[in-house]
Each structure stands twice: as C-alpha cells, then as structure tokens.
C-alpha cells in the first residue's frame, strides 16, 4: 500500500505572522515587526494595536471578549524584535481590565489598556446611520502607496475621501468612506478589526493636498460586535467611515466607524494625531 502524500504546509496569513507572539513567561511575550506592514516610520499603527490586544487576548487569565482598547504610541518602534507584557489589574463580575506595554531594549514604545467584558442579552438599539455606498465591486481598488508598504496589505475601494496629493485645492471636509478588507482576504476577527480601525489615512492629508510629518499619539477602539458576529462576516468587505472635528496647534482628531455590509455596526474608534509644520 502506498503511503499517503505528506500534508502540505500552509503559510500563515501575513496579518497572523505580523501579530504572532511567542510566550516567554506568564504575561510576557516576544514578537517581531513585519515588513509587510511597514509604514513610513516604523510599523503600521493598526498592527501594533492588534499585537497589544493579542497579548491580553491569548493569556489564559483573560475573561470575556474585547470591549475597549486604548493604545498610546509613546515613541518610534524600530524594525526588529520587541517584548510585550500584559497583566490583568482588576477582574469584576462583568469586566476585566488589563495593562499592556511594548518595549524595545530599555525603552517603552507603546502602552495600552484593554477592557474585556462578559456580554449579556439586553435591550439594544443603533442610533448611528449606515452610510449609503455603492457595492464594493463597482469601485476601483486603490493602488498601494510606495512610501507606506502596509497599504498593500489592504484592499481599499473609496467612495469618498481618497488620498489625492495631486489635486489642486483643499477639500471642504476631511471625510472618507471606503470599503476595505485584508489582502489577501482573511476571515474577520477582533484582532483584524482592531487593526482596521487604524486603516484610514491621516485626516489632514484628506482635507488638503499637502505632505506634513504626522503620527498618531493615542487611539481608542470600542468593540460593538462579539466573536460570533465577526465570524459570520467571514472575509467580506467592511464599510469604513472617518471624519475629523478640528485641526489646531499641531494636533487633530479622527472619529471612525466600521460597519458590516448588512448594516451591523461593528466598532467605533477615536484618535488624536500630531502634525508638524
């Protein structure tokens, strides 16, 4: 009898490789930046956020599902290895609170707080409106940007507010609306949803066609969907909407929503971003 052929090894999705962590001890992990998610300086902030959330999510002490994540980008992250520590600081009946740090050498490069929650059935309603948009197949995919390699890791199809430095004048607002998903497609989960919350280009670039140095200082993501809801979406596109409220004295904010194609609000996020002129 012939022996069965050897199993074919399947390489991990680039996102899973980029957010992979190796356990060192309880609450300690080692990771490595990924060239597939490189930004102009350091890694794409969304993949950093997902990595920090992943450290707490994978911990055996974790209870519940992600409810909120705040990431503070304290300094540049160099290409290479890093260490993440994650510790639960308080566990209540419904919520569990975590502190997370990413370090390179003796320097803290990013900190995070994560809240996990046990969700129970209650009265529910959605006040935000699902933005009208044509189907993703009817829109062209944006070409990746050479200076930001991470844009190759996402399929972006813009309805409004694409990055257009060649246009002659400023736009009247900083609103963007686009369909987006991982490239290559990957089933949605809470880590990829956390990364997608940072997929929007800086609002100042959308508002006016001028290049200036920028960097996210702090980002918060609120998760409205549980694991079962995300699993049902599979690898379909999400509808992503972002806007700003004010640009002033070197900082601007961003408010964003991520929707399933069926009109389910999955997450909202807020950022404060530094810019220099």
N, C-alpha and C positions, 0 to 999 in steps of 0.2 A: 504494500500500500504506500502510495506517495505521501510524503509529509505535507501538511498544509503550508501554503506560502506564508512567509513572515509577515506580521502585521505592519502596515505602512505607518510610519511615524508622521503625525500631523503637527506641523509647527503651530505654536500659539498665535493668536491674532496679535498684531503689533501693539494694540492697546493693552492686552493682557501681559505681554512681555514688558511693556513700559512701566506698568504698575505692579509688577511682581516684587514680592518681598520675601527674603529668606529669614526664618526665625533664628535669633541669637540666644535669647533667654525670654522669660515671661515679660511681655511688654516692650521687648527690643527687637528690631528688625533691621536688616540691611537691604538696600536697594541700589539701583544704578540708573542714571539718566539714559534716555533713549534718543539716538539721532533722528528717529522717525518723528519725534515730537519736539524738535529743536525750534526755538524761537529766535528772534534777532539777538537777544542776550539771554542765555540760559534756556531752560525748558519751557514749553507752553504751560501757563499757569493752571489750566484746567487739568492737565495730567498730574501736576503736583497736588492739587486739591484731591483728586481721586486717590492718589497714593496715600495721602494722610488719612483719608476716610477709610481706606482699605486696611490700614494698620489696626484701627479700632474694630472694624467690622470682622476681621479674621480672628480676633482674640477670643479665646474660649470663655472669657469672663463677660463678653458682651451680651446684653439682654435687649430684645426688641429690634426694631428696624430704624434706619436713619430718619430723623425728623428735621434736624438743622445742622448746618456745618458752617463755621466761620474760619476762614484762612487769612492769616496776616503774613504778607510776604515781607519778611524783615530785611532781607538782603539778597544779593545775587546767588544763584545756585550754579556752581561750576559743573562742567561736564565731568562725569565720573561717579564714583561711589558716594553714598551717603548713609546715615543711620537715622532711623525713626524710633522714637519712644512713644508709647501710648499707655496711659493709665486712667482707669476709672476713678473719679474723685468722689462721686456720690451716686448711689442707686436708690431710687424711690419706688413706690408702687407702680407708677406709670412711666417714669422717665429715668434714664441713666446718663450721667454727664462724664465726658472724657476730656483730658488734656493731651495734646499730641505735639511733638516737636520734631523737626527735621534739622539735623546737624551735619556739617562737613568740617572735620577737624574739630577745633575748639569753638567754632562759630555756629550760632543758631541762624539758619537761613529762612526758616518758616515756622510759625506756630499755628495751632488750630484748636478750636473747641468743637466737639461733636456731641450732639444730643440724640440718643436713641429712645424710642418710645414703643410702648405696647398699645396698639390701636384697637379700639373697641367700637362696635357699631353704635352710631348715634344719628340724630338728625343731621342732614348735610345739605349744602347748597353752594352754588358757584355764582359769585357776583361779577367776576371778570368776564368780558365778552370774547368769544373765539374770533380772532381776526379773519376777515374774508380774504381768501387767497385762491388763485388758480391751482390746479393739481401740479405736483412736482414734475411729472413727466412733460408738462407743457413748457417748462422753463429750462434754460440752458444752465449747465453746471459751470460754476465759476472756475477759471483756471487757477491753479495753485500759485502762490506768491514765492518767488525765488528767495526773498530775504527772510521768509518765515516758513520753514520746511513743514511745520505742523499742519499747515493748510492743505497739504497733500493727504493728510490722514482723515479728512472730512469731505463729504460730498455736500456742497452748498449750492442751492438754487435760489437766487434772490428774486423776491417780488418788489422790494424797495430797499434803498439804502445800501447798495453795494459800495465797495471801496473803489473810488474812481479819482485818482490823483490828477488825471489828465483833464478833468472838466475845468472850465474857466472861472467859475464863481462858487461861492459858498451856497450850501443848501439852506432852506428856511428852517430846517429842524434836523435833529440827529437820529431820526427813527429808522430802524431797519426791520424788515420782515423777510424771512427766508425759510425754506425747507432744508433740513440738514439731517445727516446720519453719518455713522462711521464709514470710512472707506479703507479696505473693503467692508461691506456690510457686516454688522455684528449684532446679535440679539441684545436688546437694551437691558441693562441692569442699573442698580443705583450708582455704581462707580462710574459707568459711562455717562449717566445722566448728570452727575456732579461735574464731569469734565465738559459736557455740552453746555453747562451753564456759563462757561467762560469762552464759548466759541465765537462770540461777537467781536468784531473789530472795534478798536477804541472809538468812542462816540465823537471825539474831536476830529478824527480823520474822516468820519462820515459827514460831519457838519461843514467842514471846509477842506479844500484840497491842498493842504499844507502839511509837510512832514515835520514833526517835532518829537523829541525824545519823550517817551511815556512809560509808565509802569503801574500796574495795579498794586495798591497798598493793602487793601482789605476787601474780601469778597465773602458774602454770606449767601447760602443756598437754603431754602426751605422746601422740603420734600412733601408733596401732597399725595403721592402715589405709593402704594406698597409693592412688594416684590411680585405678587400675583398680577397686578395691573401692568407692571412693566414687562413681565414675561409674555403677556397676551399681545403686546405690541410687536414683539419679535424684532426684526431688523428694518421695520418701516421707517419712513421719514418722520421727523418731528417738525412742527411749525414753531419757529422761534421768533420772538418779538423783543426788541430792545429800544430804549429811548433814554434821554437824559433830562435832568431838571435844570442844572446850572453849571456853567463853567466860570470859575472865579479864582484868581490869585494862585494859579498853579495846580488846581485840583478840580475835577469834575466827577459827577456821579453817573451811575448807569442802573436802570431798573429793567429787568428782563423777565419773560415768561416762556416756558416750554410746554407745548401742547401736543397731545396725540392727534393723529389725523381725524379721529372720531369726535374731537372737541373736548377731550378729557384734559383738564389742567394738571400737569404732572409736577411742576416745580416752578418756583419764582426765585429770583436772585437779585442782589443789590451789591454794587461795588463803589468804592471811592478810588480814583485813579489820579496819579501825579502826572503833570506835564511840565516841561521846561521850555521857556522861550528866551 
